[in-house]
C-alpha cells in the first residue's frame, strides 16, 4: 500500500509540474514584437522578426523606437507574470490565455470591435458563442481576468473591481491582472472614464490663462506649494493631488502616448495586423473571431489603444509641467528620470515634436483647452497660490491664525495695552514722587545754609 501511495504521489507531482500555472511568466523578444504589432500595428521588417540584420533601418519601427519602449516592456512583464488561469483541466483547454499570442489576439479583437460593442456581447462572442468558440467553456472569472488584463495594458488604466477588496490586496491583484471588473455600458467608452469639463480660467479668452499656465511649472509645485511629484502607471491618476500627503501623481509614459497617437493616424488604422504564432493551440475565442479581425482589417478601422485627443492633451500637460524653456523644470525632470523611474522618453519631448502627430490646428487648439485635465490643473494652481499647511509648524500656526481667534487676539491686545498703561502711570507717579523728595531735600539744605 505504501508503494502504491508513493507511486500515486509521484504521478500527481508530475502532473502538477506539467500544468502551466504561470503561462505568461516568460517574455521573449518575439513576444515584445508581437505586443507592438497588436497595440500599435507596427510594420516590423522580416529581418527584425528573424533577429537578423534589419532590412529597413530608416523606417522599421522596431529598430527606430524599440529601445525607447523598454520601460513600458518592463510594465508588461510585471502585469503578465502573475496571470494564473482559473481552471487547469484538460491541458489548459479551459484557460482564457495560455501564451502571449492569445493575449495579443485578444487585444486585436478589442481594437477591431471598438466602442460600438456592448461588453456582454463582446464577452459572449469571444468565449460563449457556439459558432465562434470551438473550445470548452472558459470559466467566467477567467474570461473577465483575460479581458481586464488586455485593457490594463492597452489603456494603462486600472478598472474598478466588481468585488470588495482591501487596499493592499486590491493593488496587488490589479497589478497582476488577477481581478475582474465592472465595465461601463461600452467596452472602451473612454468618455465615461475621462469626462470632459472645460475650465474657463484656462481658455485663451481669459486674461489670466497664460499666467496660470506659466505658473504651473513643476519647480513651482515644489518650491511654492511644497508638493512632491511621483510617477503613476495608471492614467486615471494623472495630475491627481493627495491633499493630506502633498503628493501629485504624474503619468510620465510619453513613449506610450506617442505610439498611441501614431496608431491613430488613418494610414495606420487600416493596416493589416500580423502577430507571430509561437502558440500552436486553438484560440480560446475561436478561429472565426481571429479571421474576422484579420480578414476585415483592410477595410475596417482598428481603434487606437487610447483616444487621440486624450493622448494629445496628456502630452500637452506634461509639456506644461516641464517646458523645455525652463531650466529649473528640466533639471527637476532629469532628476525624476534618474531617481524616480520616470520614462526617459519624456526628456525627448519638444513642442515641435507634436507636429508629427497633429492633423490640423483645430486639434491642437482643442488639446490646449484642457477639457480632460483642466480641473486638476486648476487644483494644482490653487495649491500654489494658497498652499495647505502640512508640516507641524505650519499646522500649529495655521490653527492659531483662523478667524475664530481674531477676537481673542484683539481682546488680549487691548488688555496688554491697559496693563502697560497702568504700569506706565505707576512708573510716572513714582518718578514724580522721587523728584519731589529730591527737591524737598535740596530745599532743606538751602535753608540750613542760610
Secondary structure, 3 states (H helix, E strand, C coil): CHHHHHHHHHHHHHHHHCCCCCCCCCCCHHHHHHHHHHHHCCCCCHHHHCCCCCCCCCCCHHHHHCHHHHHHHHHHHHHHHCCCCCCCHHHHCCCCCCCHHHHHHHHHHHHHHHHHCEHHHHHHHHHCCCCCCCCCCCCHHHHHHHHHHHHHHHHCCCCCECCCCCHHHHHHHHHCCCCCECCCCECCCHHHHCCCCCCHHHCCCCCCHHHHHHHCCHHHHHHCCCCEEEECCCHHHCCCEECCCCEEEECCCHHHHHHHHHHCCHHHHCCCCCCCCCCCCCCCCCHHHHHHHHHCCCCCCCCCCCCHHHHHHHHHHHHHHCCCCCHHHHHHHHHHHHHCCCCHHHHHCCCHHHHHCCCCHHHHHHHCCCCCCHHHHHHHHHHHHCCCCCCHHHHHHHHCCCHHHHHHHHHHHHHHHHHHHHHHHHHHHHHHHHHHHHHHHHHHHHHHHC
